[in-house]
Amino acid sequence: MAVKRPDNYIELVHEITCLIPKGRVSTYGAIADYLALGSARMVGFALKRCELFNGRVPAFRVVNSKGELSGRNSFPYPTYMQEHLEAEGTIVKNDKVQDFKSKYWHPRELNES
């Protein structure tokens, strides 16, 4: 599946984040790697500037490379990410995605479809 690339880096990050399947998670680094622009920190920066809470961009599906909910304090309350991930069937314990390997999604899977 080819992704139409917006001109704006923040929009690119938001677009890729919207493609993460329900019940799966990706990482800041995987998104940065796929876009071949910037770093994991820049992805985090871009996600902080999205409309996190209107349901359009599922930023709660983006975790760090260890599967930890490192962005949890950017949401309205600290358990927001965990609650939304668990609602999609992802188990979280101690702020970490369980069975991270099987839940992990890299945007390059778009090219494998």
NORNORLIN-V656144 format. One record per helix or strand of 2 or more residues. SS is the DSSP state (hx for helix, st for strand). FROM is the first residue (numbers start at 1). LEN is the number of residues. If there is no record, write none. Layout:
# NORNORLIN-V656144
ss:SS from:FROM len:LEN
ss:SS from:FROM len:LEN
This chain:
# NORNORLIN-V656144
ss:hx from:9 len:10
ss:st from:25 len:3
ss:hx from:28 len:8
ss:hx from:40 len:9
ss:hx from:59 len:3
ss:st from:62 len:2
ss:hx from:72 len:3
ss:hx from:80 len:8
ss:st from:92 len:2
ss:st from:96 len:2
ss:hx from:100 len:4
ss:hx from:109 len:4
